């Protein structure tokens, strides 16, 4: 056989395989002129590929690849998760149990982000357990308001601690550190220079992306004051100014610009970021609020799309005094890793908007928190006393960990806390004399000595800068054994339930022993309290949904959680 004839034969074989594999009988009512077969045809027998032709290895290989690429169609009703697999999350290495004798100091940057919680809610409502790396426990805990004492005088925030037995382990204590920022009235805030940086690329077409964003922004516009200035920069295949700096008094003009936004084109995000900073610098308020609100699915694919390059760009631009916060939207191609970290280096917060209610929460109910910063580069350092505490484990804040020496270094960036924000940090600790999880070291010779401070479990330090960026200040006070309570307050019980839920989803409840979804739900349900906005009631319902999905995932033949 001539080479041309053999090539046609191999291609014909591939086409024949495709036709056989993709054949499906028409339903009986598909056409009045086509009769339905009496029974579905039997699947065709596998066809053997012809042996490779001597001297033509590439042609034989191509035919084999063509045949292998022909996959049977999924049965009707089979869930399709191809798009979801494009979502990107930062890899998280969870905190383990540490010996106080070996590592007595824990240092981290605060985090006021809440995007992990609303993104997790979106995934559960889609009928999916979240990928483990999508769960940042501190963002789940900090999504909810708690009744912490307000700061006194001119202090930017107040700090409280609470200690009580751990719900899932009677041999340990749970330590809660609560920070409550000052919350000035909206009218007392300085003038705001705001730039909305909006992704209008083709990937934003879906209803839960640009259409949802536009509706949320219409709520936001109603909060603007006459002294505020708002600009809109859009980006797709290129960047454009959709609205020059406009007074918050001129709401009709702003709303008209928002209504005119349409999606289409590629995603040149870096160019849009650069133009947004130019607009912010053009209308800069020396003693006011200067902030960019980036709204996107994070799917940058034109221009600078490298993750580290984008972070470096925002990190350099923040030196201008303009902060950047990120509002995430959508699913399928959502780049959560970029959104969370670009807000981190931009001295802003990351929120995920999965519904108009969440848009109301972030852009209306928390208007002052979203815009105004009361303290920057806030760091926490907790030193445990080896005479009284044997082991500890921090719950969450994995990607906010700092080196011990970073605490006193004002050049090391840390988190910002907005007006009215609350931050909750949790540690599970084992007291000296209690059963521990770690084997003692055989050759340890340095034993803790009592120094007259044996009533101290630890020493807490906070370092921060004022919103104007002056030299850092420090607050410190001991955590005393006498602070241990026999039971938890209502807020503490609820925070513990949320933390247990996050651990159950993020590492399978490695440290929760037998504390299951039902026990977590009972703990949360008994601590709902006043629940003014209904957030806690929604969480209890989410727990039931997650329990059902987890049970489904554990059935034979199901796909394991990644």
Secondary structure as GFF3:
##gff-version 3
##sequence-region A 1 562
A	DSSP	alpha_helix	3	22	.	.	.	ID=ss1
A	DSSP	alpha_helix	57	68	.	.	.	ID=ss2
A	DSSP	three_ten_helix	84	86	.	.	.	ID=ss3
A	DSSP	beta_strand	98	99	.	.	.	ID=ss4
A	DSSP	beta_strand	105	109	.	.	.	ID=ss5
A	DSSP	alpha_helix	115	125	.	.	.	ID=ss6
A	DSSP	three_ten_helix	132	134	.	.	.	ID=ss7
A	DSSP	alpha_helix	137	141	.	.	.	ID=ss8
A	DSSP	beta_strand	157	166	.	.	.	ID=ss9
A	DSSP	beta_strand	169	181	.	.	.	ID=ss10
A	DSSP	three_ten_helix	186	188	.	.	.	ID=ss11
A	DSSP	beta_strand	192	199	.	.	.	ID=ss12
A	DSSP	three_ten_helix	202	204	.	.	.	ID=ss13
A	DSSP	pi_helix	207	211	.	.	.	ID=ss14
A	DSSP	alpha_helix	212	221	.	.	.	ID=ss15
A	DSSP	beta_strand	229	235	.	.	.	ID=ss16
A	DSSP	beta_strand	239	247	.	.	.	ID=ss17
A	DSSP	alpha_helix	251	259	.	.	.	ID=ss18
A	DSSP	alpha_helix	269	282	.	.	.	ID=ss19
A	DSSP	beta_strand	289	296	.	.	.	ID=ss20
A	DSSP	alpha_helix	307	317	.	.	.	ID=ss21
A	DSSP	three_ten_helix	318	320	.	.	.	ID=ss22
A	DSSP	beta_strand	323	328	.	.	.	ID=ss23
A	DSSP	alpha_helix	336	345	.	.	.	ID=ss24
A	DSSP	beta_strand	350	352	.	.	.	ID=ss25
A	DSSP	alpha_helix	356	360	.	.	.	ID=ss26
A	DSSP	pi_helix	361	365	.	.	.	ID=ss27
A	DSSP	alpha_helix	367	371	.	.	.	ID=ss28
A	DSSP	beta_strand	373	384	.	.	.	ID=ss29
A	DSSP	beta_strand	389	395	.	.	.	ID=ss30
A	DSSP	three_ten_helix	398	400	.	.	.	ID=ss31
A	DSSP	three_ten_helix	404	406	.	.	.	ID=ss32
A	DSSP	beta_strand	415	418	.	.	.	ID=ss33
A	DSSP	beta_strand	422	431	.	.	.	ID=ss34
A	DSSP	beta_strand	456	466	.	.	.	ID=ss35
A	DSSP	beta_strand	473	480	.	.	.	ID=ss36
A	DSSP	three_ten_helix	481	483	.	.	.	ID=ss37
A	DSSP	beta_strand	484	485	.	.	.	ID=ss38
A	DSSP	alpha_helix	490	507	.	.	.	ID=ss39
A	DSSP	alpha_helix	517	525	.	.	.	ID=ss40
A	DSSP	alpha_helix	535	553	.	.	.	ID=ss41
###
